Amino acid sequence: MESANKINTMAASAVSEDEFKKVANKVSFITIVQNVLLSVFKLFAGIFAHSNAMISDAVHSASDVFSTIIVIIGVKLASKESDKEHPYGHERLECVAAIVLSIVLLYTGIKIGSQAVKDIIGGNYQSLQKPGMLALVAAVVSIVTKEIMYWYTRHYAKKIDSSALMADAWHHRSDALSSVGALVGIGGAMMGFPVMDSIASIVIFVFIAKAAYDIFKDAMDKMVDHSCDEETEKEMRDFVLAQKEVLSVDLLHTRIFGNKIYVDVEIGVNGSYTLRHAHEIAEEVHEGIEKNFPKVKHVMVHVNPADVAE
């Protein structure tokens, strides 16, 4: 019963290609508008409140605009129908978009971190002015806004099972965490410790680098035919065994292709059955898996003859 409920839940979460593109484009548009407004506000606050940490945070938010455009392109390409040159579809192009996003994110972090290290080693922070209250307010606004955008984007990324959109959600979270670092650094600088502003930029780099690594690893797992988790494979195996006239599951392999799953399964049926009847059983298994596991794009079913005790 529990397995059946999980399968029904998976079926309910399936979305069409049109809905996939519609949701992804809507979230991406809202993200772009939010990031443009927030980055302009933080840059203004950083300049006029004399905070390098807030300027670094503004650069981070501005990079989100570029990353979201990458997501839009990736989703659009991944949603293309199969063609003669790409009979298995284009889903992996979304993973390529996520990889590009992780590289852009890491590059942004390195630029921010390296400048902060130079300031600290060179003693440049000694000449920095004390940040103003506007920088502190901007950090708080950024934390709240970015955390809201993280949960909003994460919700829809899970709904349509988009790795690129999930990468963008984590980009929001990394921005929120980096703003926490900026908040601490700006607060410390306002209390008379100007080096804290530069240290905050280094903290921002650490959060950005961690987010970039997580995005890259997830995308690479989907690029190299990583298998499904054990629980999903067990659910598939149990489902196949529950089908009428299937005596055994001799082999079950899965591979993740973008945000889709390909399945190879070998089943044992009564060896005395005709080829036509064995084929009908295989077709029922094939259609049943695709219907009850919506992320499955294609199933290959091989039939093995099995001895049946008299």
C-alpha positions in Angstrom: 0.0 0.0 0.0 2.8 2.4 0.9 4.6 1.7 -2.4 1.3 2.3 -4.3 0.8 5.6 -2.6 4.4 6.7 -3.5 3.7 5.7 -7.1 0.4 7.7 -7.2 2.3 10.7 -5.7 4.8 10.5 -8.5 2.1 10.3 -11.1 0.4 13.4 -9.6 3.6 15.4 -9.8 4.1 14.7 -13.6 4.0 17.8 -15.8 3.7 18.2 -19.5 6.4 19.8 -21.6 4.3 22.9 -22.1 3.7 23.3 -18.4 7.4 22.7 -17.8 8.4 25.6 -20.1 5.6 27.8 -18.8 6.5 27.4 -15.1 10.3 27.7 -15.8 9.9 30.9 -17.8 7.6 32.5 -15.2 9.9 31.8 -12.3 12.9 32.9 -14.4 11.2 36.2 -15.3 10.3 37.0 -11.7 13.9 36.1 -10.7 15.4 38.5 -13.3 13.2 41.4 -12.2 14.0 40.8 -8.5 17.7 40.4 -9.1 17.9 43.6 -11.2 16.1 45.7 -8.6 18.0 44.1 -5.7 21.5 44.4 -7.3 20.9 48.1 -8.1 19.7 48.8 -4.6 22.7 47.0 -3.0 25.2 48.7 -5.4 23.7 52.1 -4.5 23.8 51.2 -0.8 27.4 49.9 -1.1 28.7 53.1 -2.8 26.9 55.7 -0.7 27.4 53.8 2.6 31.1 53.1 1.8 30.9 49.2 2.1 33.0 47.0 -0.2 31.2 44.0 1.2 27.9 45.3 0.0 29.3 46.2 -3.4 30.6 42.6 -3.6 27.2 41.4 -2.6 25.7 43.6 -5.4 28.0 42.0 -7.9 26.8 38.6 -6.7 23.2 39.5 -7.2 24.0 41.0 -10.7 25.6 37.7 -11.7 22.2 36.0 -10.9 20.7 37.9 -13.8 23.1 36.3 -16.2 22.7 32.9 -14.5 18.9 33.0 -14.9 19.3 33.8 -18.6 21.4 30.7 -18.8 18.6 28.7 -17.1 16.0 30.1 -19.6 18.2 29.0 -22.5 18.9 25.6 -21.0 15.2 24.9 -20.3 14.2 26.0 -23.8 16.9 23.7 -25.4 16.1 20.8 -23.1 12.4 21.0 -24.0 13.0 20.5 -27.7 11.4 17.4 -29.3 13.5 14.5 -30.3 14.8 14.6 -33.9 16.8 12.5 -36.3 20.1 13.7 -35.0 19.0 13.5 -31.3 16.6 10.5 -31.1 16.9 10.4 -27.3 15.9 14.0 -26.9 17.8 17.1 -25.5 17.3 16.8 -21.8 21.0 16.8 -21.0 21.3 20.4 -22.3 19.6 21.5 -19.1 22.5 19.9 -17.2 25.0 21.8 -19.5 23.2 25.0 -18.4 23.6 24.1 -14.8 27.3 23.4 -15.3 27.8 26.8 -17.0 25.9 28.4 -14.1 28.2 26.7 -11.6 31.3 28.0 -13.4 29.9 31.6 -13.6 29.1 31.4 -9.9 32.6 30.2 -9.0 34.3 32.8 -11.1 32.2 35.5 -9.4 33.2 34.2 -6.0 36.9 34.1 -6.8 36.8 37.7 -8.0 35.2 38.8 -4.8 37.4 36.7 -2.5 40.7 37.6 -4.2 40.0 41.3 -3.9 39.2 40.9 -0.2 42.4 39.0 0.4 44.4 41.7 -1.4 42.8 44.4 0.8 43.6 42.5 4.0 47.2 41.6 3.0 47.9 45.0 1.6 46.3 46.7 4.6 44.0 48.6 2.4 41.1 48.2 4.8 42.9 50.7 7.1 41.9 53.5 4.8 38.3 52.4 4.4 35.5 54.6 5.7 33.1 53.3 8.3 30.0 51.8 6.5 26.8 53.7 6.9 23.4 52.4 8.2 22.1 52.1 4.6 24.5 49.3 4.0 23.2 47.4 7.0 19.6 47.9 5.9 20.5 46.7 2.4 22.0 43.5 3.9 18.8 42.7 5.8 16.6 43.4 2.8 18.8 41.1 0.7 18.7 38.3 3.2 14.9 38.4 3.5 14.3 38.8 -0.3 16.8 36.1 -1.3 15.5 33.6 1.2 11.9 34.1 -0.1 13.2 33.6 -3.7 15.0 30.5 -2.7 11.9 28.8 -1.3 9.8 30.1 -4.2 12.2 28.8 -6.9 12.8 25.6 -5.0 9.1 24.8 -4.9 8.7 25.1 -8.7 12.0 23.4 -9.4 10.7 20.3 -7.5 7.3 20.6 -9.1 8.7 20.4 -12.7 11.8 18.5 -11.7 14.2 21.0 -13.2 17.9 20.7 -12.3 18.7 24.1 -13.9 15.9 25.8 -11.9 17.0 24.0 -8.7 20.5 25.4 -9.4 19.1 28.8 -9.6 17.3 28.3 -6.3 20.6 27.4 -4.7 22.0 30.5 -6.3 19.4 32.5 -4.3 20.3 30.7 -1.1 24.0 31.4 -1.6 23.2 35.0 -2.1 21.1 35.0 1.1 24.0 33.4 3.0 26.5 35.8 1.5 24.3 38.7 2.6 24.5 37.3 6.2 28.3 37.5 5.9 28.0 41.0 4.6 25.6 41.9 7.5 28.2 40.7 10.1 31.1 42.4 8.3 29.3 45.7 7.9 28.1 45.6 11.5 31.7 44.9 12.7 33.1 47.7 10.5 30.5 50.1 11.9 31.7 49.1 15.4 35.2 50.2 14.6 36.8 47.1 13.0 37.1 48.0 9.3 38.8 44.7 8.5 35.5 42.9 9.1 34.1 44.4 5.9 36.9 42.6 3.9 36.5 39.4 5.9 32.8 39.4 5.1 33.7 39.4 1.4 35.8 36.2 2.0 32.9 34.6 3.8 30.7 35.4 0.8 33.3 33.7 -1.5 33.1 30.5 0.6 29.3 30.3 0.4 29.4 31.0 -3.4 32.1 28.3 -3.9 30.1 25.7 -2.0 27.0 26.5 -4.0 28.9 26.2 -7.2 30.3 22.8 -6.2 26.9 21.4 -5.3 25.4 22.6 -8.6 28.3 21.2 -10.6 28.2 17.8 -8.9 24.4 17.4 -9.3 24.6 18.3 -13.0 27.6 15.9 -13.6 25.7 13.0 -11.9 22.9 13.5 -14.5 25.3 13.8 -17.4 27.1 10.5 -16.8 24.1 8.1 -16.7 24.0 7.9 -12.9 21.5 5.3 -11.7 18.4 6.1 -9.7 18.4 5.8 -5.9 17.9 2.3 -4.4 14.4 3.1 -3.2 13.1 4.1 -6.7 14.7 1.0 -8.2 13.0 -1.2 -5.5 9.6 0.4 -6.2 10.1 -0.4 -9.9 11.2 -4.0 -9.2 8.2 -4.5 -6.9 5.8 -3.0 -9.5 7.1 -5.3 -12.2 6.9 -8.4 -10.0 3.3 -7.5 -9.1 2.3 -7.7 -12.8 0.2 -10.7 -13.9 2.3 -13.6 -15.3 5.7 -12.1 -14.5 7.6 -14.8 -12.6 10.8 -13.0 -11.9 12.9 -9.8 -12.5 16.2 -11.1 -13.6 17.8 -7.6 -14.2 16.8 -4.0 -13.7 19.1 -1.1 -14.7 18.2 2.6 -14.6 20.0 5.7 -15.8 19.2 9.3 -15.3 19.2 11.3 -18.5 18.8 15.0 -17.7 15.6 15.1 -15.7 14.3 11.8 -17.3 14.9 8.1 -16.5 15.7 5.3 -18.9 15.0 1.7 -17.7 16.3 -1.7 -18.9 14.5 -4.7 -17.4 14.6 -8.4 -18.0 11.6 -10.4 -16.8 11.0 -14.1 -16.6 7.8 -15.6 -18.0 6.5 -19.1 -18.5 8.8 -20.7 -21.1 6.0 -22.5 -22.8 4.2 -19.3 -23.8 4.0 -18.3 -27.5 6.1 -15.5 -28.7 3.0 -13.4 -29.2 1.8 -13.9 -25.6 5.2 -13.2 -24.1 5.4 -10.0 -26.1 2.0 -9.0 -24.8 3.2 -9.4 -21.2 6.3 -7.3 -22.0 4.2 -4.6 -23.5 2.0 -4.5 -20.3 5.2 -4.1 -18.2 6.5 -1.4 -20.5 3.3 0.6 -20.5 2.8 0.1 -16.7 6.2 1.5 -15.8 5.8 4.5 -18.0 2.4 5.2 -16.7 3.2 4.8 -13.0 6.6 6.4 -13.0 6.2 9.6 -14.9 9.9 10.5 -15.0 10.6 7.4 -17.0 11.0 8.4 -20.7 11.7 5.0 -22.2 11.7 1.3 -21.1 13.4 -1.6 -22.7 11.8 -5.0 -21.7 13.6 -8.2 -22.4 11.8 -11.5 -21.8 13.6 -14.6 -20.5 12.0 -18.1 -20.5 11.4 -19.4 -17.0 10.7 -23.0 -16.0 7.4 -23.5 -14.2 6.9 -26.5 -11.8 4.2 -28.9 -12.9 
